[in-house]
Amino acid sequence: MTDLSNDIDRILVDEKSIDKTVREIAGMIDRDYSAMDGKLVLLGILKGSVVFMGELMKRLTVPVEIDFMKVSSYAGGTKTSGRVNIILDIQRADLSDSNILIVEDIVDSGRTLSYLTEYLKLKGAKSVKTCTLLDKPDRREVDFEPDYVGIKIPDEFVIGYGLDYDEKYRALPFVGILKRSVYEK
């Protein structure tokens, strides 16, 4: 097995800070959805959101259901295509009674969440909001702000806690900055 720690420039967000942030976001969601009409559905965007969504839902006290979509906006590696492709769509007969909270690991350009928010509204969701652990506002290409933001980070290539490069590093318990030499080959 390869030691992936040699590929990390430095830890940007440690485990303790992530845990504190997830608890704070869960508290805001509990507050905002405690008297909701309809059901709350956490909609995880595969694959990156799985770790964050799993930790988030364990800390919620409001009743919640989960679902998933798989979308892609990357042409490969570190380059975005500028288009959002839906690979796995949400299929719910009760969408009109569902308050959808899209859960994402990171927001860069904002294109994906902006697109999905409108898409789910057009599909008939009762309401649609967004939640991200990490936000890179310096990379924004569209006018979009997530409803729940954990940590604003600088424009660095980050991995860990669900985030990957070439399907590696997702299982790291922290968010780290990947050395440029790894992805600029």
RODO-104550 format. One line per 3 residues: number of its first residue (from 1); their letters; for each residue x, y, z of N, C-alpha, C, CB. Coordinates in steps of 0.05 Angstrom, whole numbers, plus 32768, in hexadecimal, padded with zeros to 4 digits. Each point is the difference from the previous one (the first is absolute). Glycine has a CB too. Example, Ala and Ser with C-alpha at 12.3 -4.5 7.8 and 13.67 -1.06 7.14 Angstrom:
1) as) 8108/7F8E/809C/7FEE/8018/8000/8012/8018/8000/7FDA/7FE9/8019; 801F/802C/7FD9/8010/8018/8001/7FF1/8016/800E/8018/7FF3/7FD5
This chain:
1) mtd) 8011/7FE8/8000/7FEF/8018/8000/8012/8019/8000/7FDB/7FE7/8019; 801D/802D/7FD8/800F/8018/7FFD/7FFA/8013/8017/8001/7FFB/7FCE; 8013/8013/803D/7FFC/8014/8015/7FF8/801A/7FF3/8022/7FE9/801F
4) lsn) 7FC5/801E/7FE2/7FF6/8018/7FF3/8008/801A/800F/7FDA/7FE5/7FEF; 802F/8019/802A/8007/8017/800F/8017/8010/7FF3/7FF0/7FE9/802A; 8021/800A/7FC6/8016/800E/7FF3/7FF6/8013/7FEA/801D/7FD9/800A
7) did) 7FCA/8024/7FEE/7FF4/8010/7FEB/7FF3/801A/800B/7FF9/7FD7/7FE5; 8006/802B/8035/7FF2/8017/800C/8013/8016/8007/7FDE/7FE1/8013; 801D/8037/7FE4/8010/8017/8006/7FFD/8008/801D/7FFC/8010/7FD0
10) ril) 7FEA/7FF2/8038/7FFA/8007/801C/7FE2/7FFB/8006/8026/8022/8001; 7FD4/7FDB/8018/7FE4/7FFD/8009/7FF3/801B/8001/800B/7FD6/801A; 7FDF/802E/7FD8/7FF2/8019/8000/7FEA/8001/8016/8009/8004/7FCE
13) vde) 7FE8/7FE6/8035/7FEB/7FFF/8014/8003/7FE5/800F/7FE1/801E/7FE5; 8025/7FE3/8035/8004/7FE7/800F/7FE6/7FF4/8009/802C/8012/800F; 7FD6/7FD5/7FFB/7FE8/7FF1/8008/7FEF/800F/8014/8019/7FD6/7FF8
16) ksi) 7FF4/8036/801C/7FF1/800E/8015/7FF0/8017/7FF5/8024/7FF3/8021; 7FE8/801C/7FCC/7FF2/8017/7FF4/7FE9/7FF6/7FEF/802B/801B/8000; 7FD9/7FCF/7FF2/7FEA/7FF5/7FEF/7FE9/7FF8/8012/8021/7FF0/7FDE
19) dkt) 7FE5/8002/8038/7FEB/7FF7/8012/7FF0/8017/800B/801C/7FD8/800C; 7FF2/803D/7FFC/7FF3/8018/800B/7FEE/800D/7FEB/8027/8008/801F; 7FE3/7FF9/7FC9/7FF1/800D/7FEA/7FE7/7FF0/7FF9/802A/8012/7FEE
22) vre) 7FD8/7FD3/8011/7FE9/7FEF/7FFA/7FEB/8003/8015/801E/7FDF/7FE9; 7FEA/8023/8030/7FED/8003/8016/7FF2/801B/7FFE/801C/7FE3/801E; 7FF2/8032/7FDA/7FF4/801B/7FFD/7FEC/8000/7FE9/802A/8015/8012
25) iag) 7FDD/7FDF/7FD8/7FEE/7FFF/7FE9/7FE7/7FF0/8008/8026/8003/7FDF; 7FDD/7FE6/802E/7FE9/7FF0/8009/7FEE/8010/8012/801C/7FD7/7FFD; 7FEF/8039/8015/7FF0/8011/8011/7FEF/8015/7FF0/8022/7FFA/8024
28) mid) 7FEA/8011/7FC8/7FF2/8014/7FEF/7FE9/7FF2/7FF1/802A/801C/7FFB; 7FDC/7FCC/7FFA/7FEB/7FF1/7FF1/7FEA/7FF8/8013/8023/7FEF/7FE0; 7FE3/8007/8038/7FEC/7FF9/8013/7FEE/8018/8006/801E/7FDE/8015
31) rdy) 7FEE/8039/7FF0/7FF1/8019/8006/7FEE/8007/7FE8/8025/8010/801D; 7FE5/7FF0/7FCB/7FF1/8009/7FE9/7FEA/7FEC/7FF7/8029/8018/7FF2; 7FDB/7FCE/8013/7FED/7FED/7FF7/7FEF/7FF3/8016/8020/7FF7/7FDB
34) sam) 7FE2/8013/803D/7FF1/7FF4/8017/7FE2/8002/7FFD/8027/800B/801D; 7FCF/800A/7FD6/7FE3/8003/7FFC/7FF8/7FFF/7FE3/7FFF/801C/8029; 8010/7FD5/7FC8/7FFB/7FFE/7FE3/7FE6/7FF2/7FF9/8031/8001/7FF9
37) dgk) 7FC5/8006/7FF1/7FE8/7FF2/7FF4/800C/7FEE/7FEA/7FDE/8027/800B; 801D/7FBF/7FF7/800C/7FEE/7FED/8018/7FF2/800D/7FEF/801C/7FD9; 801D/7FD3/8017/8017/7FF1/800B/801A/800C/7FF7/7FE5/7FD6/7FFF
40) lvl) 8030/8026/8011/801B/8009/7FF9/800F/7FE9/7FF3/8000/8022/8026; 800A/7FE3/7FC2/8010/7FEC/7FF2/801C/800B/7FFB/7FD6/7FED/7FEA; 803E/8006/8022/801C/8007/7FFA/8007/7FF3/7FE6/800C/8004/8031
43) lgi) 7FFC/800C/7FBB/8006/7FF5/7FE6/801E/8002/7FFC/7FD3/800E/7FED; 803B/7FDC/8017/801D/7FFF/7FFD/8008/7FFF/7FE3/8004/7FEA/802C; 8011/8026/7FCD/800A/8000/7FE5/8019/7FED/8000/7FEF/8030/7FF6
46) lkg) 800E/7FB9/7FFD/8015/7FEC/8000/8017/8009/7FEF/7FDE/7FDD/8006; 803A/801B/8003/8007/7FEF/8016/800A/8011/8017/800B/7FDC/7FE0; 7FFE/803C/801B/800E/8010/8014/7FF1/8006/8019/8017/8013/7FDA
49) svv) 7FCE/7FF0/8025/7FF1/8008/8017/7FFB/7FEB/8015/7FEB/8021/7FE2; 801B/7FC6/8017/7FF8/7FE9/8011/800A/8002/801D/8000/7FE4/7FD7; 8019/8023/802C/800C/8002/801B/7FF2/8016/8010/802C/7FEF/7FEF
52) fmg) 7FD3/8029/8005/7FF3/8017/800D/7FE3/7FFA/8006/8020/801F/7FE9; 7FD1/7FD7/8004/7FE4/7FFB/8004/7FFB/7FEB/8016/7FF7/800B/7FD0; 801A/7FE0/8031/7FFE/7FEC/8015/8003/800C/801C/8011/7FDE/7FE0
55) elm) 8003/8033/8023/8005/800D/801A/7FEA/8014/8006/8032/7FFA/7FFA; 7FC5/8015/7FF2/7FEB/8014/8004/7FE6/7FF3/800A/8016/801D/7FDD; 7FE2/7FCE/8016/7FE6/7FF5/8007/8000/7FF3/801B/7FF7/7FF8/7FD0
58) krl) 8020/7FFF/8039/8002/7FF4/801B/7FFC/8016/8016/801F/7FDD/7FEF; 7FE5/803C/800A/7FFE/8015/8014/7FE6/800F/7FFE/8031/8004/7FFE; 7FBE/7FF6/7FEE/7FE6/800E/7FFE/7FEC/7FF3/8014/8009/800B/7FCF
61) tvp) 7FE6/8006/803B/7FEA/7FF6/8011/7FE5/8001/7FF2/801A/8010/8028; 7FE4/7FFE/7FC2/7FE7/8000/7FF1/7FFF/7FE7/7FF0/7FFF/8033/7FFD; 7FE8/7FC2/7FFE/7FFE/7FE8/7FEF/800B/8006/7FE4/7FD7/7FF1/801A
64) vei) 8037/7FFC/7FDB/800C/8004/7FE6/8000/7FE6/7FF0/801D/8024/8014; 7FE1/7FDF/7FD2/8003/7FEA/7FED/8018/8007/7FEF/7FCE/7FF5/7FFF; 803E/7FF7/7FF3/8017/8006/7FEF/7FFA/7FF5/7FE4/801F/7FFE/8028
67) dfm) 7FEF/800F/7FC5/7FFF/7FF8/7FE4/801A/8009/7FF4/7FCD/8002/7FFD; 8038/7FF5/7FEA/8019/8007/7FF3/7FFC/8007/7FE3/8018/7FE2/801F; 7FFA/802F/7FD7/8002/8005/7FE3/801E/7FFE/7FFA/7FD6/801F/7FFE
70) kvs) 8030/7FDA/7FE9/801C/8001/7FF8/8001/8012/7FE7/8009/7FD1/8012; 8007/8044/7FF1/8003/8013/7FEA/801E/8004/7FFB/7FD4/8017/800C; 8032/7FF3/7FDD/801C/8005/7FF9/8002/801A/7FF1/800A/7FCF/7FFF
73) sya) 800A/8041/8009/8006/8018/7FF0/801D/8000/7FF8/7FDC/8019/8019; 8032/7FD1/7FEC/801C/7FFE/7FFA/8006/7FF0/7FE6/8009/8004/8031; 8009/8007/7FBF/8008/7FF3/7FE8/8015/7FEB/8005/7FF4/802A/7FE6
76) ggt) 8016/7FD6/8033/8016/7FEE/8007/8015/800E/8010/7FF7/7FE4/7FD8; 8014/800F/803C/8016/800C/8010/7FF6/8018/800F/8020/7FF0/7FDF; 7FEC/8027/801C/7FF9/8019/800F/7FF1/8014/7FEF/8029/7FF8/801B
79) kts) 7FD0/8001/7FCC/7FF3/8013/7FEE/7FE2/7FFC/7FFF/802A/8000/7FE4; 7FC8/8016/8020/7FE3/7FFF/7FFE/7FF7/8005/7FE3/7FFC/8011/8030; 7FEE/7FE2/7FC9/7FF6/8002/7FE4/7FEE/8018/7FFD/8003/7FCF/7FFC
82) grv) 7FF2/803C/801B/7FEE/8016/7FFE/7FE3/7FF7/7FFC/8025/801C/7FEE; 7FD7/7FCA/800E/7FE5/7FF4/7FFD/7FFB/7FED/8017/8003/8004/7FCE; 7FE3/7FFB/803A/7FF8/7FED/8015/7FF2/7FE9/7FF3/7FFC/8025/8022
85) nii) 800F/7FC3/7FE2/7FF5/7FE7/7FF5/7FF3/7FF0/8017/8022/8000/7FDA; 7FC5/7FFA/8023/7FF3/7FEF/8015/8004/7FE3/7FF8/7FDD/8024/800B; 8031/7FCD/8006/8006/7FE4/7FFB/7FEC/7FEF/800E/8031/800B/7FFB
88) ldi) 7FC7/7FFC/801D/7FEC/7FF2/8010/7FED/8015/800B/801F/7FDA/800C; 7FC7/8024/7FEB/7FEC/8014/8008/7FF1/7FF7/8018/7FFC/800F/7FD0; 7FF8/8004/803E/7FEF/7FF9/8017/7FE5/7FF7/7FF5/8017/8022/801E
91) qra) 7FDE/7FC8/7FEE/7FE6/7FF5/7FF7/7FEF/7FFE/8019/8015/7FE6/7FD9; 7FD9/802D/802B/7FEF/8000/8018/7FE3/8007/7FF7/8026/800D/801E; 7FC7/7FE2/7FEA/7FE4/8006/7FFA/7FF6/8017/8012/7FF9/7FD0/7FF2
94) dls) 8015/8034/8025/7FF7/8014/8014/8010/801A/7FFE/7FF2/7FDA/801E; 8019/802C/7FCC/8011/8018/7FFD/7FF1/801A/8008/8019/7FE8/7FDC; 7FCD/8019/801D/7FF1/8018/8006/7FFC/8004/801F/7FE9/7FFB/7FD3
97) dsn) 801C/7FF1/803D/7FFE/8002/801D/801B/8000/800D/7FD3/7FE9/7FFE; 8042/8019/7FF1/801C/7FFE/800A/800E/801B/8000/8001/7FD1/7FEF; 800A/8035/8029/8012/8017/8002/801C/7FF5/7FFB/7FE2/8019/8022
100) ili) 8029/7FED/7FC7/801A/7FF5/7FF9/8016/8012/800A/7FEC/7FEC/7FD7; 8027/8008/8037/8019/800D/8008/8017/7FF2/7FF2/7FEC/800E/802E; 801E/7FFF/7FBD/8016/7FF5/7FF1/8019/8001/8011/7FEB/800D/7FD3
103) ved) 8023/7FDD/8031/8018/7FFF/8010/8018/7FFB/7FEE/7FE6/7FEE/8028; 802D/8024/7FD9/8017/7FFF/7FEF/8019/8002/8011/7FE7/8014/7FD9; 802F/7FE1/801D/8019/8002/800F/800D/801B/7FFD/8006/7FCF/7FFA
106) ivd) 7FF9/803C/7FED/800E/8019/7FFA/7FF1/800F/7FEA/802C/7FEC/800E; 7FD5/802E/7FF4/7FF5/8011/7FEA/8017/8010/7FF5/7FD2/8003/8016; 8033/7FFA/7FD0/8014/800F/7FF2/7FF3/8015/7FEF/8020/7FD9/7FFF
109) sgr) 7FDB/8021/7FE8/7FF4/8013/7FED/7FE3/8007/8007/801E/7FED/7FDD; 7FD4/8000/8030/7FE4/8005/8007/7FED/7FF5/7FEB/800E/8028/801A; 7FFD/7FD0/7FCF/7FEF/7FF7/7FEA/7FEF/7FE8/8007/8023/8012/7FE1
112) tls) 7FE9/7FDA/802B/7FF1/7FE8/8006/7FE9/8005/8013/802A/7FE6/7FF9; 7FDB/8027/801D/7FEA/8004/8013/7FEB/8014/7FF6/8020/7FF6/8025; 7FE9/801E/7FCC/7FED/8013/7FF4/7FEE/7FF1/7FED/8022/8025/8004
115) ylt) 7FE9/7FCA/7FEB/7FF1/7FF1/7FED/7FED/7FEC/800E/8026/8004/7FDF; 7FE4/7FED/8034/7FEF/7FED/800E/7FEA/800C/8010/8027/7FE3/8003; 7FDE/8034/8009/7FEA/800E/800E/7FE9/8006/7FEE/8022/8015/801F
118) eyl) 7FE3/7FF7/7FCA/7FEB/8006/7FED/7FF3/7FE7/7FF4/8018/802A/7FF5; 7FF9/7FC2/8005/7FF6/7FE7/7FF5/7FEC/7FF2/8013/802C/7FFB/7FE8; 7FDB/8004/8032/7FEE/7FF3/8014/7FE6/8010/8004/8029/7FEC/8016
121) klk) 7FD9/802F/7FE9/7FE8/8010/8002/7FEE/7FFA/7FE8/8019/8024/8019; 7FF2/7FDA/7FCF/7FF0/7FFA/7FE8/7FF4/7FE4/8001/801E/801F/7FE6; 7FF0/7FCF/8028/7FF5/7FE5/8003/7FEA/7FFF/8014/802D/7FEE/7FF5
124) gak) 7FCF/8028/801A/7FE9/8001/8012/8006/7FFD/801E/7FE7/7FEF/7FDB; 8032/8014/802D/8007/7FFE/801D/7FF1/8016/800F/802D/7FEC/7FF5; 7FCB/800E/8023/7FF2/8013/8011/8012/8018/8006/7FE6/7FDB/8015
127) svk) 8034/8020/7FF1/8014/8015/8004/801B/7FF4/7FFA/7FE4/8018/8023; 802F/7FF9/7FD6/801B/7FF7/7FFB/8014/8013/800D/7FF2/7FEA/7FD4; 801F/800B/803D/8016/8010/800B/801A/7FF0/7FFD/7FE1/8016/8021
130) tct) 8035/7FF7/7FE4/801A/7FF4/7FFC/8011/8002/8019/7FFD/800B/7FCF; 8015/7FE1/8034/8011/7FFE/8017/801C/7FF6/7FF6/7FD9/7FF8/8020; 803C/8015/7FE8/801B/7FF7/7FF9/8012/8002/8018/7FF9/800E/7FD0
133) lld) 8019/7FDF/8032/8014/8001/8015/8015/8015/7FF9/7FF9/7FD0/800A; 8010/8031/7FDD/8015/8013/7FF8/7FF6/8012/7FEA/8023/7FDF/800D; 7FE6/8039/7FF4/7FF8/8014/7FEB/8019/800F/7FF7/7FD2/8005/8014
136) kpd) 8031/7FFC/7FD1/8016/8010/7FF4/7FF4/8018/7FF1/801E/7FD6/7FFC; 7FDB/803F/8012/7FF2/8016/7FF3/8012/800D/7FEA/7FE6/8007/802A; 8034/7FF8/7FD8/8012/800C/7FEC/7FFD/7FF2/7FE5/801F/800D/8024
139) rre) 7FD6/7FDB/7FDB/7FFD/7FF1/7FE7/7FE5/8003/7FF3/8021/7FE0/8012; 7FCD/802F/7FFA/7FE4/8002/7FF7/7FFF/800B/7FE4/7FF1/8007/802F; 8000/7FEC/7FC0/7FFC/8008/7FE4/7FE3/8008/7FFB/8025/7FE2/7FF2
142) vdf) 7FC9/8018/8020/7FE4/8007/7FFE/7FF7/800D/801A/7FF7/7FDA/7FE0; 7FF3/8035/801F/7FF6/800D/8018/7FF1/7FEC/8011/7FFC/802C/7FE7; 8013/7FC8/802C/7FF4/7FEB/8010/800D/8000/801C/7FF6/7FE4/7FD7
145) epd) 7FFA/801B/803D/800A/7FFD/801C/7FF1/7FE9/800D/800C/8032/8003; 8002/7FBA/8008/7FF3/7FEA/800E/7FF1/800B/8019/8023/7FE0/7FF0; 7FC8/8012/8017/7FF0/8008/8018/800E/7FFA/801A/7FD7/7FF8/7FE6
148) yvg) 8038/7FF2/801B/800F/7FF8/8017/801D/7FFC/7FF8/7FD7/7FEB/8016; 803B/8023/7FF6/801D/7FFE/7FF9/800F/7FFA/8019/7FFB/8021/7FD9; 8016/7FCB/8025/8011/7FF8/8017/8018/8012/8002/7FF0/7FD2/7FFB
151) iki) 8023/802B/7FF2/801A/800E/8002/8007/800B/7FE5/800F/7FE1/8025; 7FF7/8039/7FDA/800A/800C/7FE8/801E/7FFB/7FFE/7FDC/8024/8001; 802D/7FD3/7FE8/801C/7FF9/7FFD/800C/800F/7FE8/7FF7/7FD2/8014
154) pde) 8023/8030/7FEB/800E/800D/7FEA/7FFF/7FEE/7FE7/801E/8019/8020; 7FE9/7FF3/7FCA/8000/7FF1/7FE6/8019/7FEE/7FFE/7FE7/8026/7FEA; 8016/7FC3/8023/8015/7FEB/8001/7FF3/7FE6/7FF7/801B/8018/8025
157) fvi) 7FF5/7FD5/7FD1/7FF5/7FE6/7FFA/8000/7FEF/8019/8011/8003/7FD0; 7FD7/7FF7/803A/7FFD/7FF3/801A/7FF6/7FE3/7FFC/7FF7/802C/8016; 8011/7FC3/7FFD/7FF8/7FE4/8000/7FFB/7FF8/801D/801B/7FF6/7FD6
160) gyg) 7FD8/7FF2/802C/7FFA/7FF6/801B/7FE3/8005/8008/802F/8007/800D; 7FC7/7FEA/8006/7FE5/8002/800B/7FEB/7FFF/7FE9/8012/801C/8026; 7FF2/7FD1/7FC7/7FEF/7FFC/7FEA/800A/800C/7FE6/7FDB/8000/8020
163) ldy) 8036/8013/7FE1/800B/800D/7FE8/8017/7FEF/7FF5/7FF3/802E/8011; 800E/7FD0/7FD5/8015/7FEF/7FF4/8010/800E/7FEA/7FE3/7FD9/800B; 8031/8019/7FED/800E/8005/7FE7/8005/7FE4/7FF4/8017/802C/8010
166) dek) 7FDE/7FD0/7FD9/8003/7FE6/7FF2/7FF7/7FE9/8012/8026/8013/7FE6; 7FC4/7FF1/8029/7FF3/7FED/8012/8011/7FF9/8018/7FE9/7FEE/7FD8; 802C/8020/802E/8010/7FFC/8018/7FFB/8016/8014/8024/7FE9/7FE4
169) yra) 7FE3/8011/8035/8000/8014/8016/7FE5/8004/800E/8025/8016/7FE9; 7FC5/7FDF/800D/7FE6/8004/800B/7FFE/7FF9/801E/7FED/7FF8/7FD3; 8021/7FF3/8035/7FFD/7FF5/801B/8011/800F/8015/7FF7/7FD4/7FEB
172) lpf) 8018/8040/800D/800F/8010/8013/7FED/800E/8013/8026/8006/7FDF; 7FE0/7FFA/803B/7FED/800C/8014/8002/801E/8002/8003/7FD6/8018; 800C/8037/7FD7/8004/801D/8000/7FFF/800A/7FE3/801C/7FFE/802B
175) vgi) 7FE5/801C/7FD2/8002/800C/7FE6/801C/800B/7FFD/7FCE/800C/7FFE; 8040/7FEA/7FED/801B/8009/7FFC/8004/800C/7FE4/800F/7FDC/801F; 8007/8032/7FDE/8007/800B/7FE6/8012/7FED/7FF2/7FFB/8030/8011
178) lkr) 7FFE/7FC8/7FD7/8010/7FED/7FF0/8018/800E/7FF4/7FD6/7FE5/7FF7; 8041/800E/800A/8018/800C/7FF4/7FFC/8003/7FE2/801D/7FEB/8024; 7FEA/802B/7FD1/7FFE/8005/7FE3/800D/7FEB/7FF0/7FFE/8031/8009
181) svy) 8018/7FC5/8000/800F/7FEC/7FF1/7FF0/7FE6/7FFB/802A/8012/8014; 7FC1/7FEA/7FFC/7FEF/7FE8/7FFC/7FEE/8003/7FE8/8002/7FF7/8031; 7FF2/8021/7FCC/7FEC/8003/7FEB/800A/8011/7FE8/7FDD/7FFC/8023
184) ek) 803A/800F/7FDE/800C/800F/7FEA/8017/7FF0/7FF3/7FF3/802C/8015; 8006/7FBC/7FE2/8014/7FEF/7FF4/8002/8003/7FE3/7FF9/7FDF/8023
